[in-house]
């Protein structure tokens, strides 16, 4: 399997803990461990201490919840809402909902269980800090103390949570997964228990899949079986579908999640993250337009939720809002979705105008925004982009990319070359590749430099220089594992290399490169466009016509150009 440089959340995860930067081998090993992520956003604590009394219950988060030990209808309603929010990965809001349920009925043991559950580890990497774990243990012990009216199964669930936050940290995930698994085996028809158990096994596993998409951990095999059994019984359960999309995304058959993903948004039309989630499957199987629109809708829902519920921190404080924008921008770039893509790019730069200098992840995400301006923006729009400060070199590189791509569209090789040279100058500054994530920073920006060098060479008709530039970009991009979420380098630079080979007259080499590439980036419209040109050059008329047809399936942009491939 060919590989890509960085996955969309790789830098997020890398910011959670220190990386051994003194040893390049250690840094690469750390990169390899995080290249194929299963998470959707940054690790943040749900234990915010924000007010709960004035929380508003927003409709549209789907089904979820079950009868607990309360006779207060409002407490039961907020408990159910907390469950729905937890499966929507609204972890902070879920904690608030369970705390509101406890406020309404201080004697409800399972309401305390809900708070403890929502505070704990989640697939976004949150809930592992000492403060969250301590607060969760206290809530779990409260649940045990209060749960006289809880059912026997619910008391077992409480005991499992106490284990999750007690004893040696290194064994907590496994003990919790085993405890929940025993409950699930005794209650095979309980969908909530099934989902919690599958989630526990997914959290326990250090690695999910090997390069061939086969399970690397028995817990992943067990989680898959649990979820498929649950969905056979309850095919419209949002929580089970959410987990199934994550679990299958990098398996050997991501297509299995398509029928579930296609209906998830209608099952939870008010939950932005669940409306977003199908895009993980769509992007993986090459449905880039659908991936774009899932996130256009998710971004709109975030704004709606803010207007209705006024959560602390507003839209910028939503942990997954930037992820929605980033994913939508990636789909737009791949599909040629200029109109929606530029709206997302404008919104991203407006929503996060003051990215901290040490937040590499957010700066890397911004690359898609600048790429959209470069690929589709008007001359005035590109000229209106403010130059980022010198304290933000990665943003400056992306700003140069926008200018370079716009110049390439105009056919100005000298201007493209000048932007590439400016990026090279930024990379040559003392200390640019030093410190945490230095190697990744350097690789990421060198790919950008080489892409622009290749663009300039293509415009000038210098096939050898274009091949050299794109070969280097593809080699760097191929160092890590195949990424998703989406890839931080938005497109496969091998397709640019194939176009350069075609310019050189090596149509057979270009064809071979593209057939290999399409295995990893299915339905990439621009790759099919180049393939059509290669097949035509080889005299394969029928194959060329079929490739042209394929190129139009996911493409909603204008005319394609080999020089801009």
C-alpha positions in Angstrom: 0.0 0.0 0.0 1.3 3.4 -0.9 1.4 6.0 1.8 0.8 9.7 2.5 2.7 12.2 4.6 0.3 13.1 7.4 -3.2 12.3 8.5 -5.5 15.2 9.4 -5.4 14.7 13.1 -1.8 13.4 13.3 -0.5 16.8 14.5 -3.3 17.1 17.0 -2.3 13.9 18.6 1.3 14.8 18.5 0.6 17.9 20.6 -0.9 15.8 23.4 2.5 14.7 24.7 6.2 15.3 24.1 8.0 13.7 21.2 11.6 12.7 21.3 13.0 15.2 18.8 16.6 14.6 19.5 16.5 11.3 17.7 15.0 11.5 14.1 14.3 7.8 14.2 12.2 8.2 17.4 10.3 11.1 15.8 9.5 9.0 12.7 8.4 6.1 14.9 6.1 8.5 16.8 4.8 9.8 13.5 4.1 6.2 12.3 2.1 5.5 15.4 -0.3 8.4 14.8 -0.5 8.4 11.0 -3.7 6.3 10.9 -5.9 7.9 13.5 -9.3 6.9 14.7 -10.2 10.2 16.3 -11.9 13.3 15.0 -10.4 16.2 16.9 -8.1 17.4 19.6 -7.9 16.0 23.1 -9.7 18.3 25.5 -11.0 17.8 29.0 -14.8 17.7 29.4 -14.4 18.7 33.1 -14.8 22.4 32.5 -16.8 23.4 35.5 -19.1 25.5 33.3 -22.6 26.3 34.6 -25.3 23.7 34.0 -28.5 25.2 35.3 -29.1 27.3 32.2 -28.2 24.6 29.7 -30.7 24.4 26.8 -31.8 21.0 25.4 -31.4 21.2 21.6 -33.5 18.7 19.6 -32.2 16.6 16.7 -29.5 14.5 18.4 -31.2 11.2 17.6 -32.2 8.4 19.9 -30.4 7.3 23.0 -30.8 6.7 26.7 -32.7 4.3 28.8 -34.8 4.2 32.0 -32.8 5.0 35.1 -33.4 5.3 38.9 -35.2 8.5 38.9 -38.9 9.5 39.3 -38.2 13.0 38.1 -39.2 13.2 34.4 -36.9 16.2 33.7 -33.9 14.3 35.2 -34.7 11.3 33.0 -34.9 13.6 29.9 -31.6 15.2 30.7 -30.0 11.8 31.3 -31.2 10.6 27.9 -29.9 13.8 26.3 -26.5 13.3 28.0 -26.3 9.8 26.3 -27.2 11.3 22.9 -24.6 14.0 23.4 -21.9 11.5 24.4 -22.5 9.5 21.2 -22.3 12.7 19.2 -18.9 13.3 20.7 -20.1 16.5 22.4 -18.2 15.5 25.5 -18.3 18.8 27.4 -22.0 19.2 26.7 -22.7 15.6 27.7 -21.1 16.2 31.1 -23.2 19.3 31.5 -26.3 17.4 30.6 -25.6 14.6 33.2 -24.8 17.2 35.8 -28.1 18.9 35.1 -29.9 15.6 35.5 -28.1 15.3 38.9 -29.1 18.8 39.8 -32.7 17.9 39.1 -32.5 14.7 41.1 -29.6 14.5 43.5 -30.6 10.9 44.4 -30.2 9.5 40.9 -27.3 7.1 40.9 -27.2 6.5 37.2 -27.2 10.2 36.5 -23.9 10.2 38.4 -22.8 7.2 36.3 -23.5 9.2 33.2 -21.3 12.1 34.4 -18.5 9.6 35.2 -18.8 8.0 31.8 -18.8 11.2 29.9 -15.8 12.6 31.8 -13.6 9.6 30.9 -11.5 8.5 28.0 -13.0 9.0 24.5 -11.8 8.3 20.9 -10.7 11.9 20.6 -8.0 11.3 23.2 -9.7 13.3 26.0 -10.6 12.2 29.5 -7.1 10.8 30.2 -5.8 13.8 32.3 -5.6 13.4 36.1 -8.3 16.0 36.8 -10.8 14.3 34.6 -10.0 10.9 36.0 -10.3 12.1 39.5 -13.6 13.9 38.9 -14.9 10.8 37.1 -13.9 8.5 40.0 -15.7 10.7 42.4 -18.8 10.7 40.3 -18.6 6.9 39.8 -18.3 6.4 43.6 -21.3 8.7 44.0 -23.2 6.5 41.6 -22.3 3.4 43.6 -23.5 5.1 46.8 -26.8 6.3 45.3 -27.8 3.4 43.1 -30.1 1.6 45.5 -33.0 1.8 42.9 -30.8 1.0 39.9 -31.3 -2.4 38.2 -28.7 -5.1 38.8 -27.2 -4.6 35.3 -26.9 -0.9 36.0 -25.1 -1.5 39.2 -22.7 -3.7 37.3 -22.1 -0.8 34.9 -21.4 1.4 37.8 -18.9 -1.1 39.2 -17.2 -1.3 35.8 -16.7 2.5 35.7 -15.2 2.5 39.2 -12.6 0.0 37.8 -12.0 2.3 34.9 -10.7 5.0 37.2 -9.1 3.0 40.0 -5.9 1.0 40.4 -2.9 0.9 38.1 -3.4 3.3 35.1 -1.9 0.9 32.7 -4.6 -1.7 33.2 -7.6 0.5 33.6 -8.8 0.4 29.9 -8.5 -3.4 29.8 -10.3 -4.0 33.0 -13.1 -1.7 32.0 -13.4 -3.4 28.6 -13.5 -6.8 30.2 -16.0 -5.8 32.8 -18.3 -4.3 30.1 -17.8 -7.3 27.9 -19.1 -9.6 30.7 -22.2 -7.4 31.0 -22.7 -7.4 27.2 -22.5 -11.2 26.9 -25.2 -11.4 29.6 -27.4 -8.8 27.9 -26.9 -9.3 24.2 -30.0 -7.4 23.2 -29.0 -4.2 25.0 -27.8 -1.8 22.3 -26.4 0.8 24.7 -24.3 -1.8 26.5 -23.1 -3.1 23.2 -22.0 0.3 22.1 -20.2 1.2 25.4 -18.5 -2.2 25.2 -17.3 -1.8 21.6 -16.1 1.7 22.5 -14.2 0.3 25.4 -12.4 -2.3 23.3 -11.6 0.4 20.6 -10.1 2.6 23.4 -8.1 -0.3 24.8 -6.4 -1.2 21.5 -3.1 0.6 20.7 -3.4 -0.2 17.0 -6.5 -1.2 15.1 -5.5 -2.4 11.7 -2.4 -3.5 9.8 -1.4 -2.3 6.4 -3.8 -4.7 4.8 -6.7 -3.6 6.9 -6.7 -6.7 9.1 -7.3 -6.4 12.9 -4.1 -6.1 14.9 -5.8 -6.5 18.3 -8.3 -9.1 19.4 -10.3 -6.3 21.0 -10.9 -4.8 17.6 -12.2 -8.1 16.2 -14.5 -8.3 19.2 -15.6 -4.6 18.8 -16.5 -5.3 15.1 -18.5 -8.3 16.0 -20.4 -6.5 18.8 -21.3 -3.5 16.5 -22.3 -5.7 13.6 -24.6 -7.7 15.9 -26.0 -4.5 17.4 -26.7 -3.0 13.9 -28.3 -6.1 12.7 -30.8 -5.6 15.6 -31.0 -1.8 15.6 -29.7 -0.5 12.2 -30.7 3.0 13.0 -28.9 3.5 16.3 -26.8 6.6 16.0 -24.2 5.6 18.6 -23.5 2.2 17.0 -23.3 3.7 13.5 -20.9 6.4 14.7 -18.5 3.8 16.2 -18.9 1.5 13.1 -17.8 4.3 10.7 -14.7 4.9 12.8 -13.9 1.2 13.1 -14.4 0.4 9.4 -12.7 3.5 8.0 -9.2 1.9 7.8 -10.3 -1.7 7.7 -10.0 -3.7 4.5 -13.6 -2.9 3.7 -14.7 0.6 4.5 -17.6 0.2 2.1 -19.5 -1.8 4.7 -20.4 1.4 6.5 -21.9 3.2 3.4 -25.6 2.2 4.0 -25.3 3.3 7.6 -23.5 6.5 6.9 -26.0 7.4 4.2 -28.8 7.6 6.7 -27.0 8.8 9.8 -27.6 12.5 9.1 -31.3 12.0 8.9 -31.3 10.0 12.2 -29.6 12.9 14.1 -30.3 16.0 12.0 -29.3 18.4 14.8 -26.0 16.8 15.8 -23.2 18.4 13.7 -20.7 15.7 14.4 -23.0 12.9 13.4 -24.0 14.8 10.2 -20.2 15.1 9.6 -19.4 11.4 10.4 -20.4 9.9 7.0 -17.7 11.9 5.4 -15.1 9.6 6.9 -16.6 6.8 4.9 -17.3 8.9 1.9 -13.8 10.3 1.7 -12.3 6.8 2.1 -14.3 5.3 -0.8 -13.9 8.4 -3.0 -17.2 10.2 -2.7 -15.5 13.6 -2.3 -18.6 15.7 -3.1 -20.6 14.0 -0.5 -17.7 14.4 2.0 -17.7 18.1 1.2 -21.5 18.6 1.7 -21.6 16.5 4.9 -19.3 19.0 6.4 -20.9 22.1 4.9 -24.1 21.0 6.7 -22.2 20.2 9.9 -20.6 23.6 10.0 -24.1 25.2 9.6 -25.4 23.0 12.4 -22.6 24.2 14.7 -23.7 27.8 14.1 -27.3 26.8 14.8 -26.4 25.0 18.0 -24.5 28.1 19.2 -27.5 30.3 18.5 -29.8 28.0 20.4 -27.7 26.7 23.3 -24.9 29.3 23.7 -22.3 26.8 24.9 -19.3 28.2 26.7 -16.7 29.4 24.2 -19.2 29.7 21.4 -18.3 28.4 17.9 -14.5 28.8 18.3 -14.6 26.8 21.5 -16.3 23.8 19.8 -13.6 21.1 19.8 -14.8 19.6 16.5 -15.8 22.7 14.5 -12.4 23.2 12.9 -12.4 19.5 12.0 -15.7 20.0 10.2 -14.4 22.9 8.2 -11.1 21.1 7.4 -12.8 18.0 6.2 -15.2 20.0 4.1 -12.3 21.9 2.5 -10.5 18.7 1.7 -13.6 17.3 -0.1 -14.0 20.6 -2.0 -10.4 20.6 -3.2 -10.7 17.0 -4.4 -14.1 17.6 -6.1 -13.5 21.0 -7.5 -16.1 22.5 -5.2 -15.0 26.1 -5.6 -18.2 27.8 -4.3 -18.6 25.9 -1.1 -14.9 25.4 -0.6 -14.2 29.1 -0.7 -17.0 29.8 1.7 -15.4 27.3 4.1 -11.9 28.8 3.6 -13.2 32.3 4.3 -15.0 31.0 7.4 -11.9 29.1 8.7 -9.6 32.1 8.5 -12.3 34.4 10.0 -13.1 32.0 12.9 -9.4 31.4 13.8 -7.7 34.7 13.1 -5.2 34.4 16.0 -3.8 30.9 15.8 -1.2 30.5 18.5 2.4 30.3 17.1 2.9 26.9 18.8 -0.3 25.4 17.5 1.2 23.5 14.5 -2.0 21.5 13.9 -4.3 24.5 13.4 -1.6 26.1 11.2 -1.4 22.9 9.1 -5.2 22.8 8.8 -5.1 26.3 7.4 -3.1 25.0 4.4 -6.4 23.8 2.9 -7.9 27.2 3.2 -5.0 28.8 1.4 -5.0 26.0 -1.2 -8.7 26.7 -2.0 -7.9 30.4 -2.6 -5.0 29.4 -4.8 -6.9 26.8 -6.8 -10.3 28.6 -7.1 -10.1 32.2 -5.8 -10.2 35.3 -7.9 -7.1 37.5 -8.3 -8.7 40.0 -5.9 -9.4 37.4 -3.3 -5.9 36.1 -3.4 -4.4 39.5 -3.3 -6.6 40.3 -0.3 -5.1 37.6 1.8 -3.1 39.2 4.6 0.5 38.0 4.9 0.9 36.0 8.2 3.4 37.2 10.7 7.0 35.9 10.9 6.1 34.1 14.1 3.9 31.8 12.1 6.2 30.3 9.4 3.8 27.5 8.4 1.0 30.0 7.8 3.4 32.0 5.7 4.2 28.9 3.6 0.5 28.3 3.0 0.0 31.9 2.1 2.8 31.5 -0.4 1.1 28.4 -1.7 -2.1 30.4 -2.4 -0.2 33.0 -4.4 1.8 30.3 -6.2 -1.2 28.2 -7.2 -3.0 31.4 -8.4 0.0 32.3 -10.5 0.0 28.8 -12.0 -3.6 29.2 -13.1 -2.5 32.4 -14.8 0.4 30.6 -16.5 3.0 32.8 -14.9 6.0 30.4 -14.3 8.3 33.1 -13.0 5.8 34.1 -10.3 5.2 30.5 -9.3 9.0 30.0 -9.1 9.3 33.1 -6.9 6.8 31.8 -4.4 8.6 28.4 -4.2 11.9 30.3 -3.6 10.3 32.3 -0.8 9.2 29.0 0.8 12.7 27.6 0.5 14.0 30.7 2.3 11.6 30.2 5.1 12.7 26.6 5.5 16.3 27.6 5.5 15.9 29.9 8.6 17.8 28.8 11.6 15.8 26.5 13.9 12.9 26.0 11.4 13.2 22.2 11.6 14.2 22.1 15.3 12.0 21.4 18.3 8.9 19.3 18.7 7.5 18.1 15.4 10.4 19.8 13.6 10.8 17.0 11.1 7.1 17.0 10.2 7.1 20.7 9.9 10.0 20.6 7.5 8.5 17.7 5.4 5.1 19.4 5.2 6.6 22.7 3.9 9.0 21.0 1.6 6.2 19.2 -0.2 4.5 22.6 -0.7 7.8 24.1 -2.1 8.3 21.1 -4.5 4.7 21.2 -5.7 5.2 24.9 -6.7 8.6 24.1 -8.3 6.8 21.4 -10.3 4.0 23.7 -11.3 6.5 26.3 -12.7 8.4 23.6 -14.6 5.2 22.2 -16.1 4.2 25.7 -17.3 7.6 26.2 -18.8 7.5 22.8 -20.5 10.6 21.5 -18.6 9.5 17.9 -18.0 12.8 16.9 -16.3 12.6 19.6 -13.7 8.9 18.8 -13.1 9.6 15.1 -12.7 12.4 15.9 -10.2 10.2 18.2 -8.1 7.2 16.0 -8.0 9.3 12.9 -7.4 10.7 14.5 -4.3 7.3 15.7 -3.1 5.8 12.2 -3.6 8.8 10.6 -1.8 8.2 12.8 1.2 4.5 12.3 1.1 5.0 8.5 1.0 7.0 8.3 4.3 4.1 8.0 6.6 1.1 5.7 6.6 -1.9 6.3 4.5 -3.8 9.1 6.2 -7.4 10.3 6.5 -9.4 12.8 8.4 -8.6 14.1 5.7 -4.9 14.0 4.6 -3.1 17.2 5.6 -1.4 17.3 2.2 -4.7 17.7 0.4 -4.0 15.7 -2.8 -1.8 12.8 -4.0 1.3 14.4 -5.5 1.9 11.2 -7.4 -0.8 12.5 -9.9 1.4 15.6 -10.6 4.3 13.2 -11.1 2.2 11.2 -13.6 1.4 14.4 -15.5 5.1 15.3 -15.6 5.9 11.8 -17.0 3.3 12.4 -19.6 4.9 15.7 -20.6 8.2 13.8 -20.9 6.5 11.4 -23.3 6.4 8.5 -20.9 2.7 7.7 -21.2 3.2 4.1 -20.1 4.9 5.2 -16.9 2.2 7.8 -16.2 -0.5 5.2 -16.7 1.2 2.8 -14.3 1.6 5.5 -11.7 -2.1 6.5 -11.9 -3.4 2.9 -11.7 -1.4 2.5 -8.5 -2.6 5.8 -7.2 -6.3 5.2 -7.8 -6.1 2.2 -5.5 -5.3 4.5 -2.6 -7.4 7.5 -3.7 -10.4 5.9 -5.3 -12.4 8.0 -7.8 -9.9 11.0 -7.7 -11.3 12.9 -10.7 -8.0 14.6 -11.6 -6.2 11.3 -11.6 -8.7 9.9 -14.0 -8.3 13.0 -16.2 -4.6 12.4 -16.4 -5.2 8.7 -17.0 -7.4 9.6 -19.9 -4.6 11.6 -21.5 -2.2 8.8 -20.9 -4.5 6.2 -22.5 -5.1 8.4 -25.5 -1.3 8.9 -25.9 -1.0 5.1 -25.9 -3.7 4.8 -28.5 -6.2 3.1 -26.1 -9.3 4.9 -27.3 -11.9 3.0 -25.3 -9.8 3.1 -22.1 -9.4 6.9 -22.6 -13.1 7.4 -23.0 -13.8 5.4 -19.9 -11.2 7.3 -17.8 -12.8 10.6 -19.0 -16.2 9.3 -17.9 -14.8 8.4 -14.5 -13.2 11.9 -14.2 -16.6 13.5 -14.4 -18.2 11.5 -11.6 -16.8 13.4 -8.6 -15.7 16.6 -10.4 -17.9 19.6 -10.2 -15.2 22.2 -11.1 -14.3 23.7 -14.5 -11.9 22.6 -17.2 -9.0 20.5 -16.0 -5.4 21.3 -17.0 -2.4 19.0 -17.0 -0.2 21.9 -15.8 -2.3 22.2 -12.7 -2.7 18.5 -11.9 
